[in-house]
Amino acid sequence: MAMEVCPKCKSTEIDCGWILSAGKVAFKSDSMKYPMQGGNVRTFVCTSCGYIESFVDRAYLDRIVAAGAS
């Protein structure tokens, strides 16, 4: 997934990267049993207004669906 147009200001000036803490920020679905690893979160920023939007990688979404999450 990618953000190509800012939903806030409609700019196409978009940069992509990661929101960092001690490493990459990950999403962990509550429906997944431990020790299931989380999915990487890819983040896009509008360089015109500062709006950010993040997406979990497709492989992790597929694992959530396979585990029966809704």
PyMOL Python script that loads the backbone (N, CA, C, O; Angstrom):
from pymol import cmd

cmd.read_pdbstr("""\
ATOM      1  N   MET A   1       0.840  -1.170   0.000  1.00  0.00           N
ATOM      2  CA  MET A   1       0.000   0.000   0.000  1.00  0.00           C
ATOM      3  C   MET A   1       0.885   1.233   0.000  1.00  0.00           C
ATOM      4  O   MET A   1       2.038   1.199   0.428  1.00  0.00           O
ATOM      5  N   ALA A   2       0.320   2.308  -0.486  1.00  0.00           N
ATOM      6  CA  ALA A   2       1.055   3.564  -0.514  1.00  0.00           C
ATOM      7  C   ALA A   2       0.069   4.714  -0.519  1.00  0.00           C
ATOM      8  O   ALA A   2      -1.059   4.584  -0.994  1.00  0.00           O
ATOM      9  N   MET A   3       0.505   5.831   0.010  1.00  0.00           N
ATOM     10  CA  MET A   3      -0.286   7.051  -0.058  1.00  0.00           C
ATOM     11  C   MET A   3       0.313   7.890  -1.176  1.00  0.00           C
ATOM     12  O   MET A   3       1.464   8.317  -1.079  1.00  0.00           O
ATOM     13  N   GLU A   4      -0.442   8.131  -2.223  1.00  0.00           N
ATOM     14  CA  GLU A   4       0.050   8.898  -3.360  1.00  0.00           C
ATOM     15  C   GLU A   4      -0.476  10.329  -3.366  1.00  0.00           C
ATOM     16  O   GLU A   4       0.165  11.231  -3.904  1.00  0.00           O
ATOM     17  N   VAL A   5      -1.659  10.531  -2.757  1.00  0.00           N
ATOM     18  CA  VAL A   5      -2.261  11.862  -2.648  1.00  0.00           C
ATOM     19  C   VAL A   5      -2.685  12.045  -1.193  1.00  0.00           C
ATOM     20  O   VAL A   5      -3.318  11.161  -0.616  1.00  0.00           O
ATOM     21  N   CYS A   6      -2.347  13.164  -0.611  1.00  0.00           N
ATOM     22  CA  CYS A   6      -2.709  13.445   0.779  1.00  0.00           C
ATOM     23  C   CYS A   6      -4.227  13.591   0.899  1.00  0.00           C
ATOM     24  O   CYS A   6      -4.826  14.406   0.197  1.00  0.00           O
ATOM     25  N   PRO A   7      -4.858  12.805   1.787  1.00  0.00           N
ATOM     26  CA  PRO A   7      -6.303  12.928   1.952  1.00  0.00           C
ATOM     27  C   PRO A   7      -6.723  14.227   2.655  1.00  0.00           C
ATOM     28  O   PRO A   7      -7.898  14.594   2.624  1.00  0.00           O
ATOM     29  N   LYS A   8      -5.772  14.921   3.285  1.00  0.00           N
ATOM     30  CA  LYS A   8      -6.082  16.158   3.994  1.00  0.00           C
ATOM     31  C   LYS A   8      -6.013  17.379   3.077  1.00  0.00           C
ATOM     32  O   LYS A   8      -6.954  18.171   3.023  1.00  0.00           O
ATOM     33  N   CYS A   9      -4.887  17.531   2.347  1.00  0.00           N
ATOM     34  CA  CYS A   9      -4.702  18.747   1.539  1.00  0.00           C
ATOM     35  C   CYS A   9      -4.630  18.485   0.035  1.00  0.00           C
ATOM     36  O   CYS A   9      -4.536  19.423  -0.756  1.00  0.00           O
ATOM     37  N   LYS A  10      -4.675  17.205  -0.362  1.00  0.00           N
ATOM     38  CA  LYS A  10      -4.665  16.786  -1.778  1.00  0.00           C
ATOM     39  C   LYS A  10      -3.321  16.985  -2.473  1.00  0.00           C
ATOM     40  O   LYS A  10      -3.250  16.891  -3.698  1.00  0.00           O
ATOM     41  N   SER A  11      -2.267  17.255  -1.729  1.00  0.00           N
ATOM     42  CA  SER A  11      -0.930  17.394  -2.306  1.00  0.00           C
ATOM     43  C   SER A  11      -0.420  16.034  -2.762  1.00  0.00           C
ATOM     44  O   SER A  11      -0.810  15.003  -2.214  1.00  0.00           O
ATOM     45  N   THR A  12       0.444  16.033  -3.755  1.00  0.00           N
ATOM     46  CA  THR A  12       1.110  14.807  -4.189  1.00  0.00           C
ATOM     47  C   THR A  12       2.573  14.780  -3.727  1.00  0.00           C
ATOM     48  O   THR A  12       3.346  13.920  -4.149  1.00  0.00           O
ATOM     49  N   GLU A  13       2.942  15.720  -2.863  1.00  0.00           N
ATOM     50  CA  GLU A  13       4.294  15.786  -2.316  1.00  0.00           C
ATOM     51  C   GLU A  13       4.371  14.847  -1.109  1.00  0.00           C
ATOM     52  O   GLU A  13       4.156  15.269   0.028  1.00  0.00           O
ATOM     53  N   ILE A  14       4.678  13.584  -1.362  1.00  0.00           N
ATOM     54  CA  ILE A  14       4.644  12.533  -0.342  1.00  0.00           C
ATOM     55  C   ILE A  14       6.031  11.918  -0.203  1.00  0.00           C
ATOM     56  O   ILE A  14       6.704  11.656  -1.200  1.00  0.00           O
ATOM     57  N   ASP A  15       6.450  11.693   1.027  1.00  0.00           N
ATOM     58  CA  ASP A  15       7.694  10.974   1.309  1.00  0.00           C
ATOM     59  C   ASP A  15       7.328   9.737   2.123  1.00  0.00           C
ATOM     60  O   ASP A  15       6.306   9.731   2.809  1.00  0.00           O
ATOM     61  N   CYS A  16       8.141   8.701   2.057  1.00  0.00           N
ATOM     62  CA  CYS A  16       7.844   7.491   2.828  1.00  0.00           C
ATOM     63  C   CYS A  16       9.035   7.117   3.692  1.00  0.00           C
ATOM     64  O   CYS A  16      10.175   7.472   3.393  1.00  0.00           O
ATOM     65  N   GLY A  17       8.750   6.392   4.771  1.00  0.00           N
ATOM     66  CA  GLY A  17       9.800   5.963   5.690  1.00  0.00           C
ATOM     67  C   GLY A  17       9.203   5.145   6.815  1.00  0.00           C
ATOM     68  O   GLY A  17       8.161   4.509   6.655  1.00  0.00           O
ATOM     69  N   TRP A  18       9.870   5.169   7.947  1.00  0.00           N
ATOM     70  CA  TRP A  18       9.454   4.409   9.129  1.00  0.00           C
ATOM     71  C   TRP A  18       9.357   5.351  10.304  1.00  0.00           C
ATOM     72  O   TRP A  18      10.140   6.295  10.408  1.00  0.00           O
ATOM     73  N   ILE A  19       8.403   5.111  11.198  1.00  0.00           N
ATOM     74  CA  ILE A  19       8.394   5.790  12.486  1.00  0.00           C
ATOM     75  C   ILE A  19       9.268   4.931  13.385  1.00  0.00           C
ATOM     76  O   ILE A  19       8.991   3.748  13.578  1.00  0.00           O
ATOM     77  N   LEU A  20      10.317   5.519  13.933  1.00  0.00           N
ATOM     78  CA  LEU A  20      11.286   4.736  14.693  1.00  0.00           C
ATOM     79  C   LEU A  20      11.144   4.932  16.198  1.00  0.00           C
ATOM     80  O   LEU A  20      10.827   6.019  16.683  1.00  0.00           O
ATOM     81  N   SER A  21      11.387   3.849  16.910  1.00  0.00           N
ATOM     82  CA  SER A  21      11.577   3.924  18.356  1.00  0.00           C
ATOM     83  C   SER A  21      12.906   3.238  18.590  1.00  0.00           C
ATOM     84  O   SER A  21      13.924   3.742  18.117  1.00  0.00           O
ATOM     85  N   ALA A  22      12.955   2.126  19.286  1.00  0.00           N
ATOM     86  CA  ALA A  22      14.205   1.392  19.453  1.00  0.00           C
ATOM     87  C   ALA A  22      14.510   0.587  18.186  1.00  0.00           C
ATOM     88  O   ALA A  22      15.587   0.004  18.058  1.00  0.00           O
ATOM     89  N   GLY A  23      13.574   0.561  17.275  1.00  0.00           N
ATOM     90  CA  GLY A  23      13.670  -0.146  15.997  1.00  0.00           C
ATOM     91  C   GLY A  23      12.445   0.236  15.201  1.00  0.00           C
ATOM     92  O   GLY A  23      11.849   1.282  15.456  1.00  0.00           O
ATOM     93  N   LYS A  24      12.062  -0.570  14.262  1.00  0.00           N
ATOM     94  CA  LYS A  24      10.848  -0.279  13.507  1.00  0.00           C
ATOM     95  C   LYS A  24       9.631  -0.478  14.394  1.00  0.00           C
ATOM     96  O   LYS A  24       9.594  -1.401  15.208  1.00  0.00           O
ATOM     97  N   VAL A  25       8.655   0.368  14.243  1.00  0.00           N
ATOM     98  CA  VAL A  25       7.398   0.212  14.955  1.00  0.00           C
ATOM     99  C   VAL A  25       6.644  -0.934  14.304  1.00  0.00           C
ATOM    100  O   VAL A  25       6.600  -1.029  13.078  1.00  0.00           O
ATOM    101  N   ALA A  26       6.057  -1.798  15.103  1.00  0.00           N
ATOM    102  CA  ALA A  26       5.331  -2.952  14.565  1.00  0.00           C
ATOM    103  C   ALA A  26       3.904  -2.945  15.080  1.00  0.00           C
ATOM    104  O   ALA A  26       3.626  -2.404  16.150  1.00  0.00           O
ATOM    105  N   PHE A  27       2.999  -3.548  14.318  1.00  0.00           N
ATOM    106  CA  PHE A  27       1.618  -3.740  14.725  1.00  0.00           C
ATOM    107  C   PHE A  27       1.452  -5.185  15.144  1.00  0.00           C
ATOM    108  O   PHE A  27       1.876  -6.088  14.422  1.00  0.00           O
ATOM    109  N   LYS A  28       0.841  -5.426  16.304  1.00  0.00           N
ATOM    110  CA  LYS A  28       0.579  -6.782  16.788  1.00  0.00           C
ATOM    111  C   LYS A  28      -0.928  -6.920  16.957  1.00  0.00           C
ATOM    112  O   LYS A  28      -1.516  -6.274  17.823  1.00  0.00           O
ATOM    113  N   SER A  29      -1.555  -7.756  16.138  1.00  0.00           N
ATOM    114  CA  SER A  29      -2.992  -7.982  16.210  1.00  0.00           C
ATOM    115  C   SER A  29      -3.355  -8.678  17.514  1.00  0.00           C
ATOM    116  O   SER A  29      -2.678  -9.626  17.910  1.00  0.00           O
ATOM    117  N   ASP A  30      -4.417  -8.224  18.195  1.00  0.00           N
ATOM    118  CA  ASP A  30      -4.879  -8.871  19.416  1.00  0.00           C
ATOM    119  C   ASP A  30      -5.361 -10.296  19.150  1.00  0.00           C
ATOM    120  O   ASP A  30      -5.366 -11.130  20.056  1.00  0.00           O
ATOM    121  N   SER A  31      -5.764 -10.576  17.912  1.00  0.00           N
ATOM    122  CA  SER A  31      -6.290 -11.908  17.599  1.00  0.00           C
ATOM    123  C   SER A  31      -5.197 -12.945  17.343  1.00  0.00           C
ATOM    124  O   SER A  31      -5.481 -14.142  17.285  1.00  0.00           O
ATOM    125  N   MET A  32      -3.948 -12.494  17.190  1.00  0.00           N
ATOM    126  CA  MET A  32      -2.845 -13.413  16.930  1.00  0.00           C
ATOM    127  C   MET A  32      -2.286 -13.912  18.258  1.00  0.00           C
ATOM    128  O   MET A  32      -2.089 -13.130  19.188  1.00  0.00           O
ATOM    129  N   LYS A  33      -2.033 -15.214  18.342  1.00  0.00           N
ATOM    130  CA  LYS A  33      -1.479 -15.810  19.562  1.00  0.00           C
ATOM    131  C   LYS A  33       0.023 -15.551  19.637  1.00  0.00           C
ATOM    132  O   LYS A  33       0.719 -15.539  18.622  1.00  0.00           O
ATOM    133  N   TYR A  34       0.507 -15.344  20.861  1.00  0.00           N
ATOM    134  CA  TYR A  34       1.953 -15.227  21.071  1.00  0.00           C
ATOM    135  C   TYR A  34       2.579 -16.581  20.843  1.00  0.00           C
ATOM    136  O   TYR A  34       1.893 -17.573  21.090  1.00  0.00           O
ATOM    137  N   PRO A  35       3.810 -16.723  20.398  1.00  0.00           N
ATOM    138  CA  PRO A  35       4.799 -15.659  20.196  1.00  0.00           C
ATOM    139  C   PRO A  35       4.799 -15.124  18.773  1.00  0.00           C
ATOM    140  O   PRO A  35       5.867 -14.935  18.190  1.00  0.00           O
ATOM    141  N   MET A  36       3.638 -14.879  18.207  1.00  0.00           N
ATOM    142  CA  MET A  36       3.539 -14.380  16.831  1.00  0.00           C
ATOM    143  C   MET A  36       4.229 -13.023  16.720  1.00  0.00           C
ATOM    144  O   MET A  36       4.010 -12.130  17.539  1.00  0.00           O
ATOM    145  N   GLN A  37       5.045 -12.888  15.719  1.00  0.00           N
ATOM    146  CA  GLN A  37       5.775 -11.650  15.497  1.00  0.00           C
ATOM    147  C   GLN A  37       4.854 -10.607  14.856  1.00  0.00           C
ATOM    148  O   GLN A  37       3.945 -10.961  14.106  1.00  0.00           O
ATOM    149  N   GLY A  38       5.084  -9.348  15.145  1.00  0.00           N
ATOM    150  CA  GLY A  38       4.283  -8.266  14.564  1.00  0.00           C
ATOM    151  C   GLY A  38       4.693  -7.964  13.133  1.00  0.00           C
ATOM    152  O   GLY A  38       5.673  -8.504  12.621  1.00  0.00           O
ATOM    153  N   GLY A  39       3.920  -7.089  12.498  1.00  0.00           N
ATOM    154  CA  GLY A  39       4.197  -6.702  11.113  1.00  0.00           C
ATOM    155  C   GLY A  39       4.811  -5.311  11.054  1.00  0.00           C
ATOM    156  O   GLY A  39       4.491  -4.449  11.872  1.00  0.00           O
ATOM    157  N   ASN A  40       5.685  -5.098  10.097  1.00  0.00           N
ATOM    158  CA  ASN A  40       6.304  -3.786   9.924  1.00  0.00           C
ATOM    159  C   ASN A  40       5.270  -2.759   9.501  1.00  0.00           C
ATOM    160  O   ASN A  40       4.342  -3.070   8.754  1.00  0.00           O
ATOM    161  N   VAL A  41       5.431  -1.547   9.975  1.00  0.00           N
ATOM    162  CA  VAL A  41       4.522  -0.449   9.665  1.00  0.00           C
ATOM    163  C   VAL A  41       5.256   0.536   8.758  1.00  0.00           C
ATOM    164  O   VAL A  41       6.243   1.145   9.172  1.00  0.00           O
ATOM    165  N   ARG A  42       4.778   0.696   7.518  1.00  0.00           N
ATOM    166  CA  ARG A  42       5.358   1.647   6.563  1.00  0.00           C
ATOM    167  C   ARG A  42       4.569   2.938   6.687  1.00  0.00           C
ATOM    168  O   ARG A  42       3.339   2.909   6.693  1.00  0.00           O
ATOM    169  N   THR A  43       5.257   4.072   6.787  1.00  0.00           N
ATOM    170  CA  THR A  43       4.594   5.343   7.025  1.00  0.00           C
ATOM    171  C   THR A  43       4.897   6.338   5.916  1.00  0.00           C
ATOM    172  O   THR A  43       6.017   6.415   5.411  1.00  0.00           O
ATOM    173  N   PHE A  44       3.871   7.098   5.550  1.00  0.00           N
ATOM    174  CA  PHE A  44       3.970   8.110   4.505  1.00  0.00           C
ATOM    175  C   PHE A  44       3.642   9.465   5.120  1.00  0.00           C
ATOM    176  O   PHE A  44       2.735   9.568   5.946  1.00  0.00           O
ATOM    177  N   VAL A  45       4.376  10.508   4.722  1.00  0.00           N
ATOM    178  CA  VAL A  45       4.145  11.855   5.239  1.00  0.00           C
ATOM    179  C   VAL A  45       3.942  12.812   4.071  1.00  0.00           C
ATOM    180  O   VAL A  45       4.670  12.759   3.080  1.00  0.00           O
ATOM    181  N   CYS A  46       2.952  13.683   4.196  1.00  0.00           N
ATOM    182  CA  CYS A  46       2.742  14.751   3.227  1.00  0.00           C
ATOM    183  C   CYS A  46       3.702  15.873   3.600  1.00  0.00           C
ATOM    184  O   CYS A  46       3.628  16.422   4.700  1.00  0.00           O
ATOM    185  N   THR A  47       4.596  16.210   2.688  1.00  0.00           N
ATOM    186  CA  THR A  47       5.576  17.252   2.998  1.00  0.00           C
ATOM    187  C   THR A  47       4.994  18.655   2.822  1.00  0.00           C
ATOM    188  O   THR A  47       5.686  19.649   3.043  1.00  0.00           O
ATOM    189  N   SER A  48       3.717  18.735   2.421  1.00  0.00           N
ATOM    190  CA  SER A  48       3.052  20.037   2.332  1.00  0.00           C
ATOM    191  C   SER A  48       2.362  20.416   3.637  1.00  0.00           C
ATOM    192  O   SER A  48       2.435  21.566   4.070  1.00  0.00           O
ATOM    193  N   CYS A  49       1.677  19.426   4.278  1.00  0.00           N
ATOM    194  CA  CYS A  49       0.905  19.769   5.480  1.00  0.00           C
ATOM    195  C   CYS A  49       1.289  18.968   6.724  1.00  0.00           C
ATOM    196  O   CYS A  49       0.864  19.315   7.826  1.00  0.00           O
ATOM    197  N   GLY A  50       2.083  17.905   6.573  1.00  0.00           N
ATOM    198  CA  GLY A  50       2.524  17.116   7.719  1.00  0.00           C
ATOM    199  C   GLY A  50       1.647  15.936   8.079  1.00  0.00           C
ATOM    200  O   GLY A  50       1.953  15.213   9.028  1.00  0.00           O
ATOM    201  N   TYR A  51       0.564  15.719   7.346  1.00  0.00           N
ATOM    202  CA  TYR A  51      -0.307  14.561   7.605  1.00  0.00           C
ATOM    203  C   TYR A  51       0.502  13.274   7.430  1.00  0.00           C
ATOM    204  O   TYR A  51       1.292  13.163   6.492  1.00  0.00           O
ATOM    205  N   ILE A  52       0.306  12.289   8.339  1.00  0.00           N
ATOM    206  CA  ILE A  52       0.958  10.998   8.178  1.00  0.00           C
ATOM    207  C   ILE A  52      -0.090   9.892   8.116  1.00  0.00           C
ATOM    208  O   ILE A  52      -1.166   9.998   8.704  1.00  0.00           O
ATOM    209  N   GLU A  53       0.247   8.841   7.398  1.00  0.00           N
ATOM    210  CA  GLU A  53      -0.602   7.658   7.278  1.00  0.00           C
ATOM    211  C   GLU A  53       0.311   6.443   7.271  1.00  0.00           C
ATOM    212  O   GLU A  53       1.359   6.447   6.625  1.00  0.00           O
ATOM    213  N   SER A  54      -0.093   5.393   8.000  1.00  0.00           N
ATOM    214  CA  SER A  54       0.735   4.196   8.110  1.00  0.00           C
ATOM    215  C   SER A  54      -0.027   2.968   7.657  1.00  0.00           C
ATOM    216  O   SER A  54      -1.250   2.898   7.777  1.00  0.00           O
ATOM    217  N   PHE A  55       0.712   1.997   7.133  1.00  0.00           N
ATOM    218  CA  PHE A  55       0.151   0.734   6.672  1.00  0.00           C
ATOM    219  C   PHE A  55       1.000  -0.419   7.187  1.00  0.00           C
ATOM    220  O   PHE A  55       2.227  -0.328   7.214  1.00  0.00           O
ATOM    221  N   VAL A  56       0.347  -1.505   7.596  1.00  0.00           N
ATOM    222  CA  VAL A  56       1.039  -2.730   7.986  1.00  0.00           C
ATOM    223  C   VAL A  56       1.348  -3.507   6.708  1.00  0.00           C
ATOM    224  O   VAL A  56       0.550  -3.502   5.772  1.00  0.00           O
ATOM    225  N   ASP A  57       2.504  -4.173   6.665  1.00  0.00           N
ATOM    226  CA  ASP A  57       2.884  -4.879   5.453  1.00  0.00           C
ATOM    227  C   ASP A  57       1.894  -5.999   5.102  1.00  0.00           C
ATOM    228  O   ASP A  57       1.290  -6.602   5.989  1.00  0.00           O
ATOM    229  N   ARG A  58       1.739  -6.263   3.817  1.00  0.00           N
ATOM    230  CA  ARG A  58       0.762  -7.214   3.275  1.00  0.00           C
ATOM    231  C   ARG A  58       0.947  -8.623   3.827  1.00  0.00           C
ATOM    232  O   ARG A  58      -0.037  -9.309   4.102  1.00  0.00           O
ATOM    233  N   ALA A  59       2.184  -9.064   3.993  1.00  0.00           N
ATOM    234  CA  ALA A  59       2.435 -10.420   4.490  1.00  0.00           C
ATOM    235  C   ALA A  59       1.831 -10.611   5.881  1.00  0.00           C
ATOM    236  O   ALA A  59       1.279 -11.672   6.175  1.00  0.00           O
ATOM    237  N   TYR A  60       1.929  -9.595   6.737  1.00  0.00           N
ATOM    238  CA  TYR A  60       1.355  -9.700   8.078  1.00  0.00           C
ATOM    239  C   TYR A  60      -0.175  -9.680   8.014  1.00  0.00           C
ATOM    240  O   TYR A  60      -0.834 -10.419   8.744  1.00  0.00           O
ATOM    241  N   LEU A  61      -0.733  -8.846   7.153  1.00  0.00           N
ATOM    242  CA  LEU A  61      -2.193  -8.827   6.992  1.00  0.00           C
ATOM    243  C   LEU A  61      -2.705 -10.199   6.559  1.00  0.00           C
ATOM    244  O   LEU A  61      -3.745 -10.655   7.034  1.00  0.00           O
ATOM    245  N   ASP A  62      -1.980 -10.849   5.665  1.00  0.00           N
ATOM    246  CA  ASP A  62      -2.367 -12.200   5.217  1.00  0.00           C
ATOM    247  C   ASP A  62      -2.332 -13.186   6.384  1.00  0.00           C
ATOM    248  O   ASP A  62      -3.183 -14.072   6.467  1.00  0.00           O
ATOM    249  N   ARG A  63      -1.359 -13.044   7.284  1.00  0.00           N
ATOM    250  CA  ARG A  63      -1.278 -13.933   8.452  1.00  0.00           C
ATOM    251  C   ARG A  63      -2.443 -13.689   9.406  1.00  0.00           C
ATOM    252  O   ARG A  63      -2.956 -14.636  10.002  1.00  0.00           O
ATOM    253  N   ILE A  64      -2.873 -12.427   9.562  1.00  0.00           N
ATOM    254  CA  ILE A  64      -4.032 -12.123  10.403  1.00  0.00           C
ATOM    255  C   ILE A  64      -5.278 -12.789   9.833  1.00  0.00           C
ATOM    256  O   ILE A  64      -6.041 -13.416  10.568  1.00  0.00           O
ATOM    257  N   VAL A  65      -5.483 -12.654   8.529  1.00  0.00           N
ATOM    258  CA  VAL A  65      -6.644 -13.253   7.865  1.00  0.00           C
ATOM    259  C   VAL A  65      -6.610 -14.772   8.018  1.00  0.00           C
ATOM    260  O   VAL A  65      -7.641 -15.384   8.297  1.00  0.00           O
ATOM    261  N   ALA A  66      -5.455 -15.381   7.843  1.00  0.00           N
ATOM    262  CA  ALA A  66      -5.330 -16.840   7.948  1.00  0.00           C
ATOM    263  C   ALA A  66      -5.616 -17.318   9.364  1.00  0.00           C
ATOM    264  O   ALA A  66      -6.059 -18.450   9.561  1.00  0.00           O
ATOM    265  N   ALA A  67      -5.363 -16.459  10.356  1.00  0.00           N
ATOM    266  CA  ALA A  67      -5.621 -16.835  11.755  1.00  0.00           C
ATOM    267  C   ALA A  67      -7.097 -16.680  12.115  1.00  0.00           C
ATOM    268  O   ALA A  67      -7.514 -17.041  13.215  1.00  0.00           O
ATOM    269  N   GLY A  68      -7.884 -16.142  11.183  1.00  0.00           N
ATOM    270  CA  GLY A  68      -9.320 -16.026  11.416  1.00  0.00           C
ATOM    271  C   GLY A  68      -9.757 -14.746  12.071  1.00  0.00           C
ATOM    272  O   GLY A  68     -10.860 -14.684  12.615  1.00  0.00           O
ATOM    273  N   ALA A  69      -8.926 -13.710  12.041  1.00  0.00           N
ATOM    274  CA  ALA A  69      -9.314 -12.417  12.620  1.00  0.00           C
ATOM    275  C   ALA A  69     -10.343 -11.753  11.726  1.00  0.00           C
ATOM    276  O   ALA A  69     -10.405 -12.020  10.526  1.00  0.00           O
ATOM    277  N   SER A  70     -11.134 -10.901  12.308  1.00  0.00           N
ATOM    278  CA  SER A  70     -12.123 -10.159  11.507  1.00  0.00           C
ATOM    279  C   SER A  70     -11.758  -8.715  11.385  1.00  0.00           C
ATOM    280  O   SER A  70     -12.478  -7.948  10.746  1.00  0.00           O
TER     281      SER A  70
END
""", "prot")
cmd.dss("prot")
cmd.show_as("cartoon", "prot")
cmd.util.cbc("prot")
cmd.orient("prot")
